[in-house]
Each structure stands twice: as C-alpha cells, then as structure tokens.
Amino acid sequence: MPNTIIIGSGSYIPERIIDNTHFSDVVFYDENGKTIDKPNEETIRKFAEITEIERRRYINDNENNSDIATKASESAIQDAGIDQETIDYIICASNFGEINVDGISSFMPSMSA
C-alpha cells in the first residue's frame, strides 16, 4: 500500500491591509440588535483588546477563492521543489466557494453547505 507524504505546503497572504480604523463609520449593534450607544473608537478598541486583531488582509475585488487557492498551490509546489506535471492530486478545502464581490453581498454560506 503506497504511503501519502506531504512534501510541501503553501500559503497566500493578500497584500491589501485593512486596519481597525476602517470600521470607524460602521454602526455596531448589541446581541439584541440595538445600536451600541458608545463611540465607535471605544467599540473598536474593545474588540481589538478581546480578539487581539488590529488589522486584517483582504483579497482584491477582482479575486476570488480559486485565485488565492491557485497562488497557495503554486507556493506549495515551489516549497516541495517539484515539477507541477508530476502531481497526481492537490487537496483543497474551503467552506466558502466562489463568491465574487459583485455578487449577493448579504450572502454568507452556512457551515453545513
């Protein structure tokens, strides 16, 4: 029985950086759907304190899941130091699929999809 060996891994980190100040004009709501009656800066600061998230990376508007998966795959192939023509399979897992920026903006895939 042949063994499966992982000989390379790859990733893609988007270049576009969005820091927490991006959310200064957003309306925040509590768990009951009521507007939070505090300055946004306070809410954003508390969020960063709890999550330790100060900035995030977004893909460009003309990219989607398969584009970034391709870039990550190319990185893995380079890391493995192999010819891409020798690959039998590339396994990729995602819970989002292809969602374009001009699609339905309120769409959020369920975890069971």
PyMOL commands that set and color helices and strands:
alter all, ss='L'
color gray80, all
select helices_A, chain A and resi 20-23+40-51+65-80+84-86
alter helices_A, ss='H'
color red, helices_A
select strands_A, chain A and resi 16-19+55-58
alter strands_A, ss='S'
color yellow, strands_A
deselect
rebuild
show_as cartoon
